[in-house]
């Protein structure tokens, strides 16, 4: 079981459904045509595409926005392993992979599952049912509780470690676990008890032997909660448990009173959680109380970057789903948008659309094109991005009027005017000021466009007559100018942060195109990864390379400022990275290209998608740790 955002999710070993319980249940839009039953405040929701039975536990990754459902054991060749089915927030299966830990028997596998994010990676913690992960009498011999740690691999969840529960924990079996911040809870069915422990800082090790709490007994001291099957934290001193059906042939009648039920228990004697205390990891199936804001979704550029057929977009669909990325797509016509939306990954956040850069909202025909897109794609896309134009800097009132005419219709996608032509930032902000009282229209900050523009202006002030765009890494003048070049580059981040604070103050959704670059890069100087460095033929600051405009640290500052200034619900973020050249073997996606003879472009596409995913991890880590 799992408690997330006030809802209790329960899986079954004999049904393909999730049960949900909460007073907020009827407000959930997910429970529409796929709701199999509604009875007051309870409902069943179908798990689409999965195995359909033998489910033991459920966990949630709040960063990737994925549910993970545990199947205790399945055959893999001559051995058995547990399986984890991954679902999106519409409960559609995204993947199914084994937990790489061989089991002795199919009915003595992994019983509990929880999700923790640490060092930028999603970790699944699987609780062995038997002591020392064994079956039979050895598994019932107390003192050998084990939790296996897994990370996502190419075709399976790879085991990377083991947590040993204290030998003083004398449970005969283990049936569920939950982690919240540094607190860990484990329940036992046979022992009818709860163990609460704490992780040591920055470690998978336990801080102490923890405390055991027995579930209520009857007057004779006999067990009433005979079938506790799952547990989830709901507060620092409170847990929810779920009980399985009593075994009528082998268990006494008193066990039936509490079977197939949910119980809420307050744990006596637990100290208040220390606000702001740093813990070793974040349990991603619980809210991060230490975070001052929610984590907004992050989009990535979704397009076919190289020549080939639709298999390339299916590859992008797969990689976006695996990363938990929402999409921003390019489209010049409604037909083109219809086509690419058919491949866009399923995600709670609708795609944003970057329209043709030639569209000018000051032109009646251009404004009509934007209005047509907004009307035709209501409910299918979240926003439409159009570029500004050089002439707009001298026609701010006209620009405001044209955008206001496109707004005022909250049912339509938002229209964002992107900073692209290099106008003064103050003039761009004036446009935002003129839109603050109209719904549906706002601005888009492009980190590369702003950064390159500001760096060139800053350099020109110090070197009249020498344009930064005329320099390159191989220019013999560069060693003498490098300090001024990097000082100009350093001016980019403060400008982006200040513009973000200004636009965020208008109380509107602000869209961000985030990418990195450097003015010394020939040709297109931006739309690079935030991990890019620029090679140079001499040593500067101990390296033969230069840092980009922002790097990971700058990206983190932009994201934090965006959420603090706009709010998590009004910061719309896209990683608009498309300059990444390399090849990466297809791995689990090879079957998509079985009809291809030459995999060069498929591997080039796969490499670019890996760069997007890598930067997505940087972005999410920055948002979560802020």
C-alpha positions as CSV (number, residue, x, y, z in Angstrom):
1,X,0.0,0.0,0.0
2,X,1.0,3.6,-0.4
3,X,-0.3,7.0,0.9
4,X,0.4,9.8,-1.6
5,X,-1.0,13.4,-1.4
6,X,-3.8,12.3,1.0
7,X,-4.9,9.3,-1.1
8,X,-4.4,5.7,0.0
9,X,-3.5,3.3,-2.8
10,X,-3.9,-0.4,-2.2
11,X,-2.9,-3.3,-4.6
12,X,-4.4,-6.8,-4.7
13,X,-2.9,-10.2,-5.4
14,X,-6.0,-11.3,-7.3
15,X,-7.1,-8.2,-9.2
16,X,-5.7,-5.9,-11.9
17,X,-7.1,-2.9,-10.0
18,X,-5.9,-0.3,-7.5
19,X,-8.2,0.6,-4.7
20,X,-8.2,4.3,-3.6
21,X,-9.6,5.7,-0.4
22,X,-9.9,9.3,0.7
23,X,-12.4,12.2,1.0
24,X,-10.6,13.9,-1.9
25,X,-11.2,10.9,-4.2
26,X,-14.1,12.2,-6.2
27,X,-12.0,15.3,-7.2
28,X,-9.5,13.2,-9.0
29,X,-9.9,13.4,-12.8
30,X,-8.1,10.2,-13.3
31,X,-11.1,8.3,-12.1
32,X,-13.3,8.7,-15.2
33,X,-14.2,6.1,-17.8
34,X,-11.7,3.6,-16.2
35,X,-13.2,3.7,-12.8
36,X,-14.6,0.2,-12.4
37,X,-16.6,1.0,-9.2
38,X,-17.4,4.0,-7.1
39,X,-19.1,3.5,-3.7
40,X,-19.2,6.6,-1.7
41,X,-15.6,7.6,-1.2
42,X,-14.0,4.5,-2.6
43,X,-13.0,3.4,-6.1
44,X,-11.2,0.8,-8.1
45,X,-8.9,2.0,-10.9
46,X,-7.6,-0.4,-13.6
47,X,-3.9,-1.0,-14.1
48,X,-3.6,-0.9,-17.8
49,X,-1.3,-3.3,-19.6
50,X,0.2,-5.2,-16.6
51,X,0.3,-8.8,-15.4
52,X,-3.1,-8.3,-13.7
53,X,-2.4,-10.3,-10.5
54,X,0.0,-11.4,-7.8
55,X,0.7,-7.7,-6.7
56,X,2.3,-7.3,-3.4
57,X,3.1,-3.6,-2.9
58,X,3.2,-0.2,-4.6
59,X,5.6,2.7,-4.4
60,X,5.8,6.1,-6.1
61,X,8.6,8.3,-7.4
62,X,7.5,11.9,-7.0
63,X,10.3,13.2,-9.2
64,X,9.7,10.9,-12.2
65,X,6.0,10.8,-11.5
66,X,5.9,7.0,-11.8
67,X,4.1,4.3,-9.8
68,X,6.0,1.0,-9.2
69,X,4.0,-2.1,-8.5
70,X,5.7,-5.2,-7.1
71,X,5.0,-8.8,-8.2
72,X,6.5,-11.1,-5.6
73,X,8.1,-13.6,-7.9
74,X,8.0,-14.7,-11.5
75,X,10.0,-17.3,-13.5
76,X,13.0,-16.0,-15.4
77,X,14.6,-19.0,-17.1
78,X,15.5,-21.6,-14.5
79,X,15.1,-19.1,-11.6
80,X,12.6,-16.9,-10.0
81,X,12.8,-13.1,-9.5
82,X,10.5,-10.4,-8.3
83,X,9.1,-8.1,-11.0
84,X,8.4,-4.4,-10.9
85,X,5.8,-2.9,-13.3
86,X,6.2,0.8,-13.9
87,X,3.0,2.9,-14.5
88,X,2.4,6.5,-15.5
89,X,0.0,8.7,-13.6
90,X,-2.9,7.5,-15.8
91,X,-2.0,4.0,-14.6
92,X,-0.8,2.8,-18.0
93,X,2.2,0.5,-17.8
94,X,5.4,1.9,-19.1
95,X,7.8,-1.0,-18.5
96,X,8.1,-4.3,-16.7
97,X,11.5,-5.4,-15.4
98,X,12.8,-8.0,-12.9
99,X,14.6,-7.1,-9.7
100,X,17.9,-8.8,-10.2
101,X,17.9,-10.9,-7.1
102,X,17.3,-14.7,-7.5
103,X,14.7,-16.2,-5.2
104,X,14.6,-19.6,-3.6
105,X,10.8,-20.2,-4.1
106,X,8.1,-18.4,-6.1
107,X,6.0,-17.9,-3.0
108,X,8.8,-16.6,-0.7
109,X,10.0,-13.6,-2.6
110,X,9.9,-9.8,-2.0
111,X,6.9,-8.6,0.0
112,X,7.5,-4.9,0.4
113,X,8.6,-2.0,-1.9
114,X,9.4,1.6,-1.4
115,X,11.1,4.3,-3.5
116,X,14.0,6.6,-2.5
117,X,15.8,9.1,-4.6
118,X,19.5,9.5,-3.8
119,X,22.5,10.9,-5.6
120,X,20.3,11.8,-8.5
121,X,19.0,8.2,-9.0
122,X,15.8,6.4,-8.2
123,X,16.4,3.5,-5.8
124,X,13.8,0.8,-5.1
125,X,14.0,-0.9,-1.7
126,X,12.6,-4.5,-1.7
127,X,11.8,-6.3,1.5
128,X,12.5,-10.0,1.7
129,X,9.6,-12.0,3.2
130,X,11.8,-14.5,4.9
131,X,14.7,-14.0,7.2
132,X,18.0,-13.8,5.4
133,X,15.9,-13.9,2.2
134,X,15.4,-17.6,2.7
135,X,12.3,-19.9,2.7
136,X,11.2,-22.7,5.0
137,X,12.4,-23.0,8.6
138,X,15.5,-20.9,7.8
139,X,13.3,-18.1,6.7
140,X,11.3,-18.3,9.9
141,X,14.3,-18.1,12.1
142,X,14.3,-14.5,13.6
143,X,17.1,-12.0,13.4
144,X,17.8,-11.9,9.7
145,X,15.6,-9.2,8.2
146,X,17.0,-8.0,4.8
147,X,16.1,-5.2,2.4
148,X,17.6,-5.3,-1.0
149,X,18.5,-2.0,-2.8
150,X,18.0,-1.7,-6.6
151,X,18.7,0.9,-9.3
152,X,17.4,1.0,-12.8
153,X,19.4,-0.8,-15.4
154,X,19.1,-1.4,-19.1
155,X,16.7,-4.4,-18.9
156,X,16.4,-5.0,-15.2
157,X,16.6,-3.4,-11.8
158,X,20.2,-4.0,-10.7
159,X,20.9,-4.8,-7.0
160,X,23.5,-2.4,-5.6
161,X,23.3,-3.2,-1.9
162,X,21.6,-4.8,1.2
163,X,20.2,-3.2,4.3
164,X,20.5,-5.6,7.3
165,X,17.8,-5.1,9.9
166,X,18.9,-5.5,13.5
167,X,19.5,-9.0,14.8
168,X,17.4,-7.9,17.8
169,X,14.4,-7.6,15.5
170,X,12.8,-11.1,16.1
171,X,10.2,-11.1,13.4
172,X,9.3,-14.5,11.9
173,X,8.5,-12.9,8.6
174,X,8.3,-9.4,6.9
175,X,5.3,-8.2,5.0
176,X,5.7,-4.4,4.2
177,X,7.9,-1.4,4.6
178,X,7.7,2.4,4.2
179,X,10.3,5.2,4.3
180,X,9.7,8.9,5.0
181,X,12.7,11.2,5.2
182,X,15.1,9.2,7.5
183,X,12.3,7.1,9.2
184,X,11.7,3.5,8.2
185,X,8.8,1.3,9.2
186,X,8.6,-2.5,8.7
187,X,5.6,-4.7,9.5
188,X,5.4,-8.5,10.2
189,X,2.3,-10.6,9.5
190,X,3.2,-13.6,11.7
191,X,4.5,-11.4,14.5
192,X,1.7,-8.9,14.2
193,X,4.0,-6.0,15.0
194,X,5.6,-2.9,13.6
195,X,9.3,-2.0,13.8
196,X,10.4,1.7,13.5
197,X,14.0,2.6,12.8
198,X,16.1,5.5,11.5
199,X,18.8,5.7,8.8
200,X,22.1,7.1,9.7
201,X,23.0,10.4,7.9
202,X,24.3,10.0,4.4
203,X,24.2,6.2,4.6
204,X,22.1,3.1,4.0
205,X,23.1,1.9,7.5
206,X,20.6,2.1,10.4
207,X,21.3,4.6,13.2
208,X,20.2,2.2,16.0
209,X,18.2,-0.9,16.7
210,X,14.9,0.9,16.5
211,X,11.7,0.1,18.4
212,X,9.1,-2.7,18.1
213,X,5.4,-2.0,18.6
214,X,2.9,-4.8,18.8
215,X,-0.5,-4.4,17.2
216,X,-3.5,-4.6,19.6
217,X,-4.3,-8.0,21.1
218,X,-7.5,-9.3,22.7
219,X,-8.1,-9.6,26.4
220,X,-6.2,-12.9,26.4
221,X,-3.2,-11.4,24.7
222,X,-3.9,-13.1,21.4
223,X,-3.4,-11.5,18.0
224,X,-6.3,-9.6,16.3
225,X,-4.3,-8.2,13.4
226,X,-3.2,-11.5,12.0
227,X,-2.7,-10.5,8.4
228,X,-0.9,-7.2,8.2
229,X,0.3,-7.0,4.6
230,X,1.4,-3.3,4.0
231,X,2.3,-0.1,5.8
232,X,2.8,3.6,4.8
233,X,3.8,6.7,6.8
234,X,1.2,9.5,6.9
235,X,2.8,11.6,9.6
236,X,6.0,11.6,11.7
237,X,4.2,9.5,14.4
238,X,1.4,7.9,12.4
239,X,1.1,5.0,9.9
240,X,-1.6,3.3,7.9
241,X,-1.7,-0.5,7.6
242,X,-3.7,-2.8,5.3
243,X,-4.6,-6.4,6.2
244,X,-5.1,-9.3,3.9
245,X,-7.9,-11.9,4.0
246,X,-7.8,-14.3,6.9
247,X,-7.0,-17.9,6.1
248,X,-10.2,-19.7,7.2
249,X,-8.7,-23.2,7.4
250,X,-5.5,-22.3,9.4
251,X,-6.3,-19.1,11.3
252,X,-8.7,-18.7,14.3
253,X,-12.0,-16.8,13.8
254,X,-10.8,-13.8,15.8
255,X,-8.4,-13.0,12.8
256,X,-11.4,-12.3,10.6
257,X,-12.5,-9.2,12.6
258,X,-9.6,-7.2,11.2
259,X,-8.9,-8.9,7.9
260,X,-9.3,-7.1,4.6
261,X,-9.3,-3.7,6.4
262,X,-7.3,-0.5,6.7
263,X,-6.1,0.7,10.1
264,X,-4.5,4.0,11.2
265,X,-2.2,3.9,14.2
266,X,-0.5,6.6,16.2
267,X,3.0,5.5,17.4
268,X,3.6,6.5,21.0
269,X,6.7,8.2,22.1
270,X,8.2,9.3,18.8
271,X,9.9,12.8,18.9
272,X,8.8,15.6,16.7
273,X,10.6,15.6,13.3
274,X,13.3,18.2,13.2
275,X,12.3,20.8,10.6
276,X,15.0,21.3,8.0
277,X,17.1,18.4,9.3
278,X,19.3,17.0,6.5
279,X,18.7,13.3,5.8
280,X,20.5,10.8,3.7
281,X,17.8,10.5,1.1
282,X,14.3,11.6,0.2
283,X,11.6,9.0,0.1
284,X,9.9,9.8,-3.1
285,X,6.6,8.2,-2.3
286,X,6.1,10.8,0.4
287,X,6.0,14.6,0.1
288,X,9.4,16.2,0.8
289,X,8.6,18.3,3.9
290,X,12.0,20.0,3.7
291,X,11.3,21.4,0.2
292,X,9.8,25.0,0.3
293,X,8.0,24.4,-3.0
294,X,6.5,21.6,-5.1
295,X,8.5,20.3,-8.1
296,X,7.1,21.4,-11.4
297,X,7.2,19.1,-14.4
298,X,10.1,19.5,-16.8
299,X,9.6,19.2,-20.6
300,X,12.2,18.2,-23.1
301,X,12.4,18.9,-26.8
302,X,10.6,16.1,-28.6
303,X,11.3,15.8,-32.3
304,X,13.0,13.7,-35.0
305,X,16.5,15.1,-35.0
306,X,18.0,12.9,-37.8
307,X,16.7,11.4,-41.1
308,X,14.8,8.1,-40.8
309,X,11.2,6.8,-40.3
310,X,8.7,6.8,-37.5
311,X,10.9,4.4,-35.5
312,X,12.9,7.4,-34.4
313,X,9.9,9.1,-32.8
314,X,8.9,5.8,-31.1
315,X,12.4,5.7,-29.7
316,X,11.9,9.3,-28.4
317,X,8.5,8.3,-27.0
318,X,10.2,5.4,-25.1
319,X,13.1,7.4,-23.7
320,X,10.8,10.3,-22.6
321,X,8.5,7.8,-20.8
322,X,11.5,6.2,-19.1
323,X,12.8,9.5,-17.9
324,X,9.3,10.9,-16.9
325,X,9.7,13.8,-19.3
326,X,6.9,15.9,-20.7
327,X,7.2,17.2,-24.3
328,X,7.7,20.4,-26.2
329,X,7.3,19.8,-30.0
330,X,8.0,21.9,-33.1
331,X,5.1,22.3,-35.6
332,X,4.7,24.6,-38.6
333,X,1.1,23.5,-39.5
334,X,-1.9,22.0,-37.8
335,X,-1.4,18.8,-39.8
336,X,2.2,18.5,-38.7
337,X,1.2,19.0,-35.1
338,X,-1.5,16.4,-35.4
339,X,1.1,14.0,-36.7
340,X,3.7,14.5,-34.0
341,X,1.2,14.5,-31.1
342,X,0.4,11.0,-32.0
343,X,3.9,10.1,-30.9
344,X,4.2,12.4,-27.9
345,X,4.7,10.5,-24.6
346,X,1.8,10.1,-22.2
347,X,2.3,12.5,-19.4
348,X,0.1,14.5,-16.9
349,X,1.4,17.7,-18.4
350,X,0.2,18.4,-21.9
351,X,2.8,19.3,-24.6
352,X,3.9,22.8,-25.4
353,X,4.2,23.7,-29.1
354,X,6.9,25.8,-30.6
355,X,5.3,27.4,-33.7
356,X,7.1,28.5,-36.9
357,X,9.7,31.2,-36.1
358,X,8.5,33.3,-39.0
359,X,5.1,33.9,-37.4
360,X,4.7,37.6,-36.4
361,X,1.8,38.4,-34.1
362,X,1.9,42.0,-35.3
363,X,0.9,40.7,-38.7
364,X,-2.8,40.0,-39.1
365,X,-2.1,36.7,-40.9
366,X,0.4,35.7,-38.2
367,X,-2.0,36.4,-35.4
368,X,-4.7,34.5,-37.2
369,X,-2.4,31.4,-37.5
370,X,-1.8,31.5,-33.8
371,X,-5.5,31.9,-33.0
372,X,-6.3,28.9,-35.3
373,X,-3.8,26.7,-33.5
374,X,-5.2,27.8,-30.1
375,X,-8.8,27.0,-31.2
376,X,-8.1,23.7,-32.9
377,X,-5.9,22.2,-30.2
378,X,-7.9,23.1,-27.0
379,X,-7.3,20.3,-24.5
380,X,-4.5,18.8,-26.4
381,X,-1.6,21.2,-25.8
382,X,-0.8,23.5,-22.9
383,X,0.9,26.3,-24.7
384,X,2.0,27.9,-28.0
385,X,5.4,29.6,-28.3
386,X,6.1,32.4,-30.9
387,X,9.2,34.4,-31.4
388,X,9.5,38.1,-31.0
389,X,10.8,40.2,-33.9
390,X,13.5,43.0,-34.0
391,X,10.9,45.6,-34.9
392,X,8.9,44.8,-31.7
393,X,11.4,46.7,-29.5
394,X,10.0,50.0,-30.9
395,X,6.4,48.9,-31.0
396,X,5.8,47.6,-27.4
397,X,2.2,49.0,-27.2
398,X,1.3,47.3,-30.5
399,X,2.8,44.1,-29.3
400,X,0.8,44.2,-26.1
401,X,-2.4,44.9,-28.0
402,X,-1.8,42.0,-30.4
403,X,-1.1,39.6,-27.6
404,X,-4.1,40.8,-25.5
405,X,-6.3,40.1,-28.5
406,X,-5.1,36.5,-28.4
407,X,-5.7,36.2,-24.7
408,X,-8.8,36.3,-22.5
409,X,-9.8,32.7,-23.3
410,X,-8.7,30.5,-20.4
411,X,-9.9,27.4,-22.1
412,X,-7.3,27.8,-24.9
413,X,-3.6,27.0,-24.7
414,X,-1.4,29.8,-23.3
415,X,0.4,31.9,-25.9
416,X,4.0,32.8,-25.0
417,X,6.1,35.4,-26.8
418,X,9.7,34.2,-26.7
419,X,12.8,36.5,-26.2
420,X,14.7,35.7,-29.4
421,X,15.5,38.9,-31.4
422,X,17.7,40.6,-28.8
423,X,15.7,43.6,-27.6
424,X,16.6,45.3,-24.4
425,X,15.4,43.3,-21.5
426,X,13.7,46.3,-20.0
427,X,11.5,46.6,-23.1
428,X,10.7,42.9,-23.1
429,X,9.6,43.2,-19.4
430,X,7.4,46.1,-20.5
431,X,5.5,43.7,-22.7
432,X,4.9,41.4,-19.7
433,X,3.8,44.4,-17.6
434,X,1.1,45.2,-20.2
435,X,-0.2,41.6,-20.1
436,X,-0.5,41.1,-16.4
437,X,-4.3,41.5,-16.2
438,X,-5.2,39.3,-19.2
439,X,-5.4,35.5,-19.1
440,X,-3.8,33.2,-21.6
441,X,-0.9,35.2,-22.8
442,X,2.6,35.7,-21.3
443,X,6.3,35.6,-22.1
444,X,9.0,33.0,-22.6
445,X,12.5,33.5,-21.3
446,X,15.1,31.8,-23.5
447,X,18.3,31.3,-21.4
448,X,20.5,31.0,-24.5
449,X,19.2,33.9,-26.3
450,X,19.4,36.2,-23.3
451,X,22.8,34.9,-22.3
452,X,24.5,35.2,-25.7
453,X,23.0,38.7,-26.2
454,X,24.2,40.0,-22.8
455,X,27.6,38.5,-23.2
456,X,28.1,40.2,-26.5
457,X,26.9,43.5,-25.2
458,X,29.1,43.3,-22.1
459,X,32.2,42.5,-24.2
460,X,31.5,45.3,-26.7
461,X,31.5,47.9,-24.0
462,X,35.1,46.9,-23.1
463,X,36.3,46.4,-26.7
464,X,34.8,49.0,-29.0
465,X,35.0,47.8,-32.5
466,X,35.7,44.2,-31.7
467,X,32.7,41.9,-31.8
468,X,32.6,38.8,-29.6
469,X,31.0,36.9,-32.4
470,X,34.2,37.3,-34.5
471,X,36.3,35.4,-32.0
472,X,36.6,31.6,-31.9
473,X,38.5,29.1,-29.7
474,X,41.3,29.0,-32.3
475,X,41.7,32.8,-32.6
476,X,45.3,33.8,-31.7
477,X,43.9,36.9,-30.0
478,X,41.9,34.9,-27.5
479,X,44.6,34.2,-24.8
480,X,45.0,38.0,-24.3
481,X,41.2,38.5,-24.3
482,X,40.1,35.5,-22.3
483,X,39.5,37.3,-19.0
484,X,37.2,39.8,-20.6
485,X,35.4,37.1,-22.6
486,X,34.6,35.1,-19.4
487,X,33.6,38.3,-17.5
488,X,31.1,38.9,-20.3
489,X,29.9,35.3,-20.1
490,X,29.5,35.7,-16.3
491,X,27.0,38.5,-16.9
492,X,24.5,36.2,-18.4
493,X,23.2,34.4,-15.2
494,X,22.4,37.6,-13.2
495,X,20.5,39.0,-16.1
496,X,18.4,35.8,-16.5
497,X,17.7,35.7,-12.8
498,X,16.6,39.4,-12.7
499,X,14.4,39.0,-15.7
500,X,12.8,35.9,-14.1
501,X,12.1,37.8,-10.9
502,X,10.6,40.7,-12.8
503,X,8.2,38.6,-15.0
504,X,7.4,36.3,-12.0
505,X,6.2,39.4,-10.2
506,X,3.4,39.9,-12.7
507,X,1.6,36.8,-11.3
508,X,1.5,34.9,-14.6
509,X,2.7,31.7,-16.0
510,X,6.2,32.2,-17.5
511,X,7.6,29.7,-19.9
512,X,11.4,28.9,-19.9
513,X,13.5,27.6,-22.8
514,X,16.6,26.4,-20.9
515,X,19.8,25.5,-22.6
516,X,23.5,26.4,-22.4
517,X,26.2,27.6,-24.7
518,X,29.1,30.0,-25.1
519,X,29.6,33.0,-27.5
520,X,32.9,31.5,-28.7
521,X,31.2,28.5,-30.2
522,X,31.1,29.0,-34.0
523,X,27.7,29.0,-35.7
524,X,24.8,28.5,-33.4
525,X,26.3,29.3,-30.0
526,X,23.6,27.9,-27.7
527,X,21.1,25.0,-27.4
528,X,23.8,22.9,-25.8
529,X,23.8,20.7,-22.7
530,X,24.5,22.3,-19.3
531,X,27.4,19.9,-19.0
532,X,29.1,21.4,-22.1
533,X,32.6,22.8,-21.9
534,X,34.3,24.7,-24.8
535,X,37.8,23.3,-25.8
536,X,40.5,25.8,-26.2
537,X,44.2,25.3,-27.2
538,X,45.7,26.9,-24.1
539,X,45.2,26.6,-20.3
540,X,42.8,28.8,-18.5
541,X,42.0,28.3,-14.8
542,X,43.9,25.0,-14.9
543,X,41.9,23.6,-17.9
544,X,42.1,23.6,-21.7
545,X,38.4,24.3,-21.8
546,X,36.0,27.0,-20.8
547,X,32.8,26.7,-18.7
548,X,29.5,27.6,-20.5
549,X,27.1,30.4,-19.7
550,X,25.5,28.6,-16.8
551,X,26.6,25.0,-16.2
552,X,24.7,22.8,-13.7
553,X,25.1,25.4,-10.9
554,X,23.6,28.2,-13.0
555,X,20.8,25.9,-14.1
556,X,20.0,25.2,-10.5
557,X,19.9,28.9,-9.7
558,X,17.6,29.6,-12.6
559,X,15.2,26.8,-11.6
560,X,15.0,27.9,-8.0
561,X,14.5,31.5,-8.9
562,X,11.8,30.5,-11.4
563,X,9.8,28.5,-8.8
564,X,10.3,31.1,-6.1
565,X,9.3,34.0,-8.3
566,X,6.5,32.4,-10.4
567,X,5.4,29.6,-8.1
568,X,5.6,25.9,-9.0
569,X,2.3,26.0,-10.8
570,X,3.3,28.9,-13.0
571,X,6.8,28.0,-13.9
572,X,6.7,26.2,-17.3
573,X,10.0,24.6,-18.0
574,X,11.5,23.1,-21.2
575,X,15.0,21.8,-21.8
576,X,15.4,23.1,-25.4
577,X,18.7,21.2,-26.1
578,X,19.3,20.0,-29.6
579,X,23.0,20.4,-30.2
580,X,24.4,17.0,-29.1
581,X,26.3,14.8,-31.5
582,X,27.4,11.2,-30.8
583,X,26.3,7.6,-31.0
584,X,24.8,5.4,-28.3
585,X,23.9,1.7,-28.7
586,X,20.1,1.2,-28.7
587,X,20.0,-1.5,-25.9
588,X,16.4,-2.1,-24.9
589,X,15.1,-0.2,-28.0
590,X,16.9,-2.3,-30.6
591,X,13.6,-4.1,-31.6
592,X,12.2,-0.8,-32.8
593,X,14.8,-0.8,-35.6
594,X,14.7,-4.4,-36.7
595,X,13.9,-3.3,-40.2
596,X,16.9,-1.0,-40.4
597,X,20.2,-2.1,-42.0
598,X,22.3,0.9,-40.9
599,X,21.7,1.9,-37.3
600,X,23.9,5.1,-37.4
601,X,21.1,7.6,-37.3
602,X,19.2,5.5,-34.7
603,X,22.2,5.6,-32.4
604,X,22.7,9.3,-33.0
605,X,19.1,9.9,-32.0
606,X,19.5,7.7,-29.0
607,X,22.6,9.7,-27.9
608,X,20.8,13.0,-28.2
609,X,17.9,11.6,-26.2
610,X,20.4,10.4,-23.5
611,X,21.7,14.0,-23.3
612,X,18.2,15.3,-22.8
613,X,17.6,12.7,-20.1
614,X,20.9,13.6,-18.4
615,X,20.0,17.3,-18.2
616,X,16.5,16.4,-17.0
617,X,18.1,14.6,-14.1
618,X,20.2,17.8,-13.4
619,X,17.0,19.9,-13.5
620,X,15.0,17.6,-11.2
621,X,17.8,17.2,-8.7
622,X,18.2,20.9,-8.6
623,X,14.4,21.4,-8.0
624,X,14.2,18.7,-5.4
625,X,17.3,19.7,-3.4
626,X,16.5,23.4,-3.5
